[in-house]
Amino acid sequence: MNIEGKVALITGAGHVKGIGYAIVRQLLGKRVKGVGILDINDENGREVLDILQNEFGEHRVIYVNCDVTSKTDLEGAFEKVKTHFGRLDIVCNNAGIQNEVNWELTLNINLMGTIRGTYLALEHMGVNYGGRGGIVINTASIAGERKDLPIL
Ligand SMILES: NC(=O)c1ccc[n+]([C@@H]2O[C@H](COP(=O)([O-])OP(=O)(O)OC[C@H]3O[C@@H](n4cnc5c(N)ncnc54)[C@H](O)[C@@H]3O)[C@@H](O)[C@H]2O)c1
């Protein structure tokens, strides 16, 4: 698939050892026009922004502070990325935590954040909304497919 010239938005990509950051590197290496990184952790976000801008060019990556549990944050971040790069083609809902104790927060980020991001992707890219279509990628886990995991 040719993604040259496309624009991507990815949540939870602000960690150098994370899956989101690895996805961003792949996208930039495949010559997308730009990537908007959304994360809640500004210190880490600025670190990855610095690395990526040095390596791939300062005009190809932006960082936006965004808490995916906040509809307002997410809406603002989508607007920012689309306005900055002039288009939006790929949305990757990747932000996630693993916290069985605070399961409400976990669901709010991992499940609801993904659904919020998917609906916003439809509104910003969907042909039914006057857009030109796009791609939504939701990071999940192979653990969801396994039947042999112990119940806590
Ligand atoms: N690492 C694994 O083995 C593994 C396995 C299966 C699935 N996953 C899933 O892959 C995704 C990425 O995991 P990872 O291992 O790269 O984790 P990670 O902790 O390295 O990265 C997750 C990022 O999400 C950000 N984040 C957390 N809460 C947020 C919020 N409310 N709003 C915005 N950003 C927020 C964090 O700051 C962090 O940068 C997650 O959805 C996770 O559930 C990971």
The ligand as an SDF file (V2000), in Angstrom:
LIG
                    3D

 44 48  0  0  0  0  0  0  0  0999 V2000
    3.5540   -3.9220   25.2200 N   0  0  0  0  0  0  0  0  0  0  0  0
    2.8250   -5.0130   25.0740 C   0  0  0  0  0  0  0  0  0  0  0  0
    3.2750   -6.1470   25.3050 O   0  0  0  0  0  0  0  0  0  0  0  0
    1.3960   -4.9220   24.5690 C   0  0  0  0  0  0  0  0  0  0  0  0
    0.7220   -6.0910   24.3010 C   0  0  0  0  0  0  0  0  0  0  0  0
   -0.5640   -6.0340   23.8260 C   0  0  0  0  0  0  0  0  0  0  0  0
   -1.1750   -4.7990   23.5960 C   0  0  0  0  0  0  0  0  0  0  0  0
   -0.5120   -3.6710   23.8740 N   0  0  0  0  0  0  0  0  0  0  0  0
   -1.2110   -2.4070   23.6200 C   0  0  0  0  0  0  0  0  0  0  0  0
   -0.4050   -1.6220   22.7590 O   0  0  0  0  0  0  0  0  0  0  0  0
   -0.6130   -0.2410   23.0340 C   0  0  0  0  0  0  0  0  0  0  0  0
    0.7170    0.4310   23.2820 C   0  0  0  0  0  0  0  0  0  0  0  0
    1.3330   -0.2060   24.3830 O   0  0  0  0  0  0  0  0  0  0  0  0
    2.8670    0.0070   24.7370 P   0  0  0  0  0  0  0  0  0  0  0  0
    3.3730   -1.2650   25.2830 O   0  0  0  0  0  0  0  0  0  0  0  0
    3.5810    0.6340   23.5960 O   0  0  0  0  0  0  0  0  0  0  0  0
    2.7070    1.0020   25.9670 O   0  0  0  0  0  0  0  0  0  0  0  0
    3.5560    2.2830   26.3980 P   0  0  0  0  0  0  0  0  0  0  0  0
    3.2620    2.4680   27.8470 O   0  0  0  0  0  0  0  0  0  0  0  0
    4.9630    2.2130   25.9600 O   0  0  0  0  0  0  0  0  0  0  0  0
    2.8370    3.4300   25.5630 O   0  0  0  0  0  0  0  0  0  0  0  0
    1.5510    3.8370   25.8540 C   0  0  0  0  0  0  0  0  0  0  0  0
    1.4910    5.3430   25.7140 C   0  0  0  0  0  0  0  0  0  0  0  0
    0.1570    5.7550   25.9940 O   0  0  0  0  0  0  0  0  0  0  0  0
    0.2410    6.9760   26.6960 C   0  0  0  0  0  0  0  0  0  0  0  0
   -0.9920    7.2010   27.4560 N   0  0  0  0  0  0  0  0  0  0  0  0
   -1.3840    6.6100   28.6090 C   0  0  0  0  0  0  0  0  0  0  0  0
   -2.5610    7.1090   29.0010 N   0  0  0  0  0  0  0  0  0  0  0  0
   -2.9270    8.0130   28.0640 C   0  0  0  0  0  0  0  0  0  0  0  0
   -4.0470    8.8680   27.9100 C   0  0  0  0  0  0  0  0  0  0  0  0
   -5.0350    8.8900   28.8180 N   0  0  0  0  0  0  0  0  0  0  0  0
   -4.1100    9.6660   26.8240 N   0  0  0  0  0  0  0  0  0  0  0  0
   -3.1130    9.6630   25.9110 C   0  0  0  0  0  0  0  0  0  0  0  0
   -2.0220    8.8920   26.0040 N   0  0  0  0  0  0  0  0  0  0  0  0
   -1.9330    8.0710   27.0710 C   0  0  0  0  0  0  0  0  0  0  0  0
    1.4520    6.8310   27.5970 C   0  0  0  0  0  0  0  0  0  0  0  0
    1.9310    8.0880   28.0400 O   0  0  0  0  0  0  0  0  0  0  0  0
    2.4090    6.0920   26.6740 C   0  0  0  0  0  0  0  0  0  0  0  0
    3.2250    6.9790   25.9420 O   0  0  0  0  0  0  0  0  0  0  0  0
   -1.5610   -0.1860   24.2380 C   0  0  0  0  0  0  0  0  0  0  0  0
   -2.8760    0.0300   23.7890 O   0  0  0  0  0  0  0  0  0  0  0  0
   -1.4230   -1.5550   24.8670 C   0  0  0  0  0  0  0  0  0  0  0  0
   -2.5930   -1.9390   25.5570 O   0  0  0  0  0  0  0  0  0  0  0  0
    0.7550   -3.6940   24.3490 C   0  0  0  0  0  0  0  0  0  0  0  0
  1  2  1  0
  2  3  2  0
  2  4  1  0
  4  5  1  0
  4 44  2  0
  5  6  2  0
  6  7  1  0
  7  8  2  0
  8  9  1  0
  8 44  1  0
  9 10  1  0
  9 42  1  0
 10 11  1  0
 11 12  1  0
 11 40  1  0
 12 13  1  0
 13 14  1  0
 14 15  2  0
 14 16  1  0
 14 17  1  0
 17 18  1  0
 18 19  2  0
 18 20  1  0
 18 21  1  0
 21 22  1  0
 22 23  1  0
 23 24  1  0
 23 38  1  0
 24 25  1  0
 25 26  1  0
 25 36  1  0
 26 27  1  0
 26 35  1  0
 27 28  2  0
 28 29  1  0
 29 30  1  0
 29 35  2  0
 30 31  1  0
 30 32  2  0
 32 33  1  0
 33 34  2  0
 34 35  1  0
 36 37  1  0
 36 38  1  0
 38 39  1  0
 40 41  1  0
 40 42  1  0
 42 43  1  0
M  CHG  2   8   1  16  -1
M  END
$$$$
